[in-house]
Amino acid sequence: MLENISNNAKLIAIGEDGVNNLNKIQDKVKDNMVFETIAINQDVDKDYVRNLLDGVDILFLTYSTEDRRAKDILKAIGYMAKERRVLSIGLNSSIKEEKDELNIDRQLVLTEENTNKITSIMNMMIESISETCMINIDLTDLKEVLCSDKGIKYSYNEFGKDQTIDGVVSSMIDSMEEDGTEFEGKKGILFLDLDKNHCDESNMLLVVNELLTKIQDNAEDSYDLIFSLNVKENSEDNARIGLIYN
């Protein structure tokens, strides 16, 4: 666990569906955020929401938009989050198209198939703005990619030390998920979690630069690509790489 990360990230589960979603993903993200649950019959006033958002930079919310009361609570929290400039990301378990304005910065549909990919990227986003990350990014960078009326594309994979850079790039591009149908093609973020067993520290920036170049060369869209680099000390884990762009 990275120190002090959970202080700036929170996940709120709204209603029965939201709590069910939380139960499915809690073990995957518990090291990087704190959790709250809100019952459908709970009184959610401004003071309550204000307290929920104290000290939070990134807010995740789980819910189903098929639950009208959960949707009303979501809108209220989203409105307050915007006032406080908190990055708000919804995880909706309903696959039905939602046309109402929900007051959140980004909504993703959470399914059995994409749960691992989304939760892994959630963790990497939080770690990327931490001071413990060797080369971190700013919360503003995340907002520039995620806060848009148009869609985003995202990918996540883990790689062993024998994987070539060309193989990594090919796998990242081939496993890209799309949320939405229209894209800005302006900015992307590459999240890197490397281990000294897999890549010598003196060569890491050269590897990163080659990854950035080849991903941009092989992508369908032309966009600015920045990166975060989190270095682990000689663990047995695979290298983790996440990519999001708008």
Summary of the structure (lengths in Angstrom):
residues: 246
radius of gyration: 18.0
end to end distance: 29.1
largest distance: 55.9
contacts: 813
relative contact order: 0.14
helix: 37%
strand: 26%
